[in-house]
């Protein structure tokens, strides 16, 4: 449910990007948007959905690339 949560929150904040599950049980998110919205998004991701257990978040800020047109869930494993 974490991917769905991440997708819904991103769309509500006007953020574009992707979310996917990793082999190690983690979740990988790439997000683009306004800095204030991204900071709100990070706070939401730290809390997670009601039944999730978030043990930590690693964030990396990169230059804006305008790479995405929407926010979507990747249903296959890339990493």
TORKOL-4160 file (C-alpha; in steps of 0.2 Angstrom, whole numbers, padded with zeros to 4 digits, m for minus):
79
<pt num="1" X="0000" Y="0000" Z="0000"/>
<pt num="2" X="0015" Y="0012" Z="0002"/>
<pt num="3" X="0017" Y="0014" Z="m0017"/>
<pt num="4" X="m0001" Y="0019" Z="m0019"/>
<pt num="5" X="0000" Y="0031" Z="m0004"/>
<pt num="6" X="0016" Y="0039" Z="m0012"/>
<pt num="7" X="0007" Y="0041" Z="m0028"/>
<pt num="8" X="m0009" Y="0048" Z="m0021"/>
<pt num="9" X="0001" Y="0061" Z="m0010"/>
<pt num="10" X="0012" Y="0066" Z="m0025"/>
<pt num="11" X="m0003" Y="0069" Z="m0036"/>
<pt num="12" X="m0012" Y="0079" Z="m0023"/>
<pt num="13" X="0004" Y="0090" Z="m0021"/>
<pt num="14" X="0006" Y="0092" Z="m0040"/>
<pt num="15" X="0022" Y="0082" Z="m0040"/>
<pt num="16" X="0028" Y="0071" Z="m0054"/>
<pt num="17" X="0039" Y="0056" Z="m0054"/>
<pt num="18" X="0038" Y="0037" Z="m0050"/>
<pt num="19" X="0038" Y="0025" Z="m0036"/>
<pt num="20" X="0043" Y="0007" Z="m0036"/>
<pt num="21" X="0047" Y="m0008" Z="m0025"/>
<pt num="22" X="0065" Y="m0014" Z="m0023"/>
<pt num="23" X="0071" Y="m0031" Z="m0021"/>
<pt num="24" X="0077" Y="m0027" Z="m0003"/>
<pt num="25" X="0059" Y="m0023" Z="0003"/>
<pt num="26" X="0062" Y="m0004" Z="0001"/>
<pt num="27" X="0053" Y="0008" Z="m0010"/>
<pt num="28" X="0062" Y="0020" Z="m0023"/>
<pt num="29" X="0054" Y="0037" Z="m0027"/>
<pt num="30" X="0059" Y="0049" Z="m0040"/>
<pt num="31" X="0050" Y="0066" Z="m0038"/>
<pt num="32" X="0050" Y="0083" Z="m0046"/>
<pt num="33" X="0040" Y="0098" Z="m0041"/>
<pt num="34" X="0041" Y="0114" Z="m0032"/>
<pt num="35" X="0053" Y="0114" Z="m0017"/>
<pt num="36" X="0039" Y="0117" Z="m0004"/>
<pt num="37" X="0028" Y="0103" Z="m0011"/>
<pt num="38" X="0043" Y="0091" Z="m0011"/>
<pt num="39" X="0047" Y="0095" Z="0007"/>
<pt num="40" X="0028" Y="0092" Z="0012"/>
<pt num="41" X="0029" Y="0076" Z="0002"/>
<pt num="42" X="0045" Y="0070" Z="0011"/>
<pt num="43" X="0036" Y="0073" Z="0027"/>
<pt num="44" X="0021" Y="0062" Z="0021"/>
<pt num="45" X="0033" Y="0048" Z="0015"/>
<pt num="46" X="0042" Y="0048" Z="0032"/>
<pt num="47" X="0025" Y="0045" Z="0041"/>
<pt num="48" X="0018" Y="0033" Z="0028"/>
<pt num="49" X="0001" Y="0026" Z="0027"/>
<pt num="50" X="m0008" Y="0020" Z="0042"/>
<pt num="51" X="m0002" Y="0002" Z="0043"/>
<pt num="52" X="0015" Y="0005" Z="0036"/>
<pt num="53" X="0031" Y="0004" Z="0046"/>
<pt num="54" X="0044" Y="0017" Z="0039"/>
<pt num="55" X="0061" Y="0014" Z="0046"/>
<pt num="56" X="0070" Y="0028" Z="0037"/>
<pt num="57" X="0071" Y="0038" Z="0022"/>
<pt num="58" X="0087" Y="0043" Z="0012"/>
<pt num="59" X="0085" Y="0059" Z="0001"/>
<pt num="60" X="0095" Y="0066" Z="m0013"/>
<pt num="61" X="0091" Y="0082" Z="m0021"/>
<pt num="62" X="0096" Y="0084" Z="m0039"/>
<pt num="63" X="0094" Y="0098" Z="m0052"/>
<pt num="64" X="0077" Y="0099" Z="m0060"/>
<pt num="65" X="0076" Y="0089" Z="m0076"/>
<pt num="66" X="0057" Y="0091" Z="m0081"/>
<pt num="67" X="0058" Y="0072" Z="m0084"/>
<pt num="68" X="0040" Y="0067" Z="m0080"/>
<pt num="69" X="0023" Y="0073" Z="m0085"/>
<pt num="70" X="0013" Y="0064" Z="m0071"/>
<pt num="71" X="0016" Y="0053" Z="m0056"/>
<pt num="72" X="0015" Y="0034" Z="m0058"/>
<pt num="73" X="0018" Y="0017" Z="m0050"/>
<pt num="74" X="0031" Y="0006" Z="m0058"/>
<pt num="75" X="0024" Y="m0012" Z="m0056"/>
<pt num="76" X="0041" Y="m0021" Z="m0061"/>
<pt num="77" X="0057" Y="m0021" Z="m0052"/>
<pt num="78" X="0071" Y="m0011" Z="m0060"/>
<pt num="79" X="0084" Y="m0011" Z="m0046"/>
